[in-house]
């Protein structure tokens, strides 16, 4: 199986498999129905998995075509930036200017907190 076919299979499996698993978990009562935090966690996990599959494929595909891995990393990070910008436009479109700005600032604070936590975790793991 080629690298592309393997990653395509993983991507399709993740694209449909995780939502099916989450739906089944809610249906049998393992996850609470209607919980915004569970829904957000599943969405973040699902999106992160798709980005990971793309990044894993791109890191092997770019050198196979004579390009540097830096290009693959750049496009993988671009997926994250697109998601962040999509959130801001959504917040302004659904909440208006004032409430959209407030929600955007809350989202930025969340991203900053996650970045600080992530950097601290990497430093802690590096020190071990």
N, C-alpha and C positions, 0 to 999 in steps of 0.2 A: 504494500500500500504506500503510495507516495505521501510526502509531507502534506501537500495540499488536500488530498483526499482524507487523510487522517484528521486534519484540523477542521475540515468541512463537516465530517461526521460528528466530531466533538461539538462544533458550533450548533449544528442542527439539533443534536441531543440536548444541549443546554437550553437552546431557544425554546423548545417545546417541553423538555423534561422537567425543569424546575417549576414552571407554572403548573404543570400537571401534578407534581408532587405537593406543591403548596395547596392547590385546590383540594386534593385528596385529604391532606392533613386537616384542612378546615372542615371538610365534609364528615370526617370520622371523629372530630372533636379534639385532635391533638393541638391545633392552633385555634385561638378565639376568633370567631367570625366578626367582621366589622371593626377590628382593631386597626387603627391608623398606624400604630407603631409596628405591628407585624407586617402590614402591607408595605410600609416604607422599607423595612428591613429586607423583605423578599425582593422588592424592586431594586434596592441597592446591590444585593447579592447577585441578582440576575444580570444587571447591567455590568457589574464588575467581572462576572464570569465571561460575558461576551467580549469585554475589552481584553481580558486575559487571553482568551482563545485567539483573538486577532493579533495581539502582541506576540504570543508564542509562535504563531504562523509567520508573522512578518519578520521576526528575528532570524528565522531560518531561510525564509524566502529571499530576502534582500541580498545576502551574500551569494546565494545560488545564481543570482542575476548580475553579479559583479558590482553591487552597490554596498555601501557601508551599513553596518547595523545602526548607525546614528540616524539614518533616514527612517528605519523601522521604528525606533524609539520615538522619533519626532511625531510620526503619524499616530502612534499609540497614545502619546500624551495629548495630541490634538483631539482624540475621541473624548478625553476627559474635559477639555476646554469647551467643546461643543455642548456637552451635557450641562456644564456650569452656565454657559450663556443661555441655553434653552430654559433653564430654571428662572433666570432673571426676567426674560421676556414673558414667560408664563405668569410670573408674579405681578408684573405691571399690567398685563392684559386682563387678568382676572380681578385684581384688587384696585385698580386705578393708580394714580400718581402717588398720592400720599401713603396709602396703605401698602402699595407695591414697594415703595422705598423702604418703609419700615420692615416689611417681610424680607426684602433683599438684604438689609443690614443684619437681620437675625440670621439669615442664611450665610452671610459672610462670616459672622461670628462663629457659627457652627463649623465652617470650613477652617477657620483659623484655629479653633480648639482641636479639631481633628489633626491638623498639620502639626501643631505643637505636641500633641499626644504621640503622633507617629514618629516625629523626630526624637522625642524622648525615649520611645520604645526601641528605636533602632540603636540609639546610643547605649541604652541599658543592655540590649542584646549583644552589642559589640564589645561591651566591657566584660561580659561573662566569659 
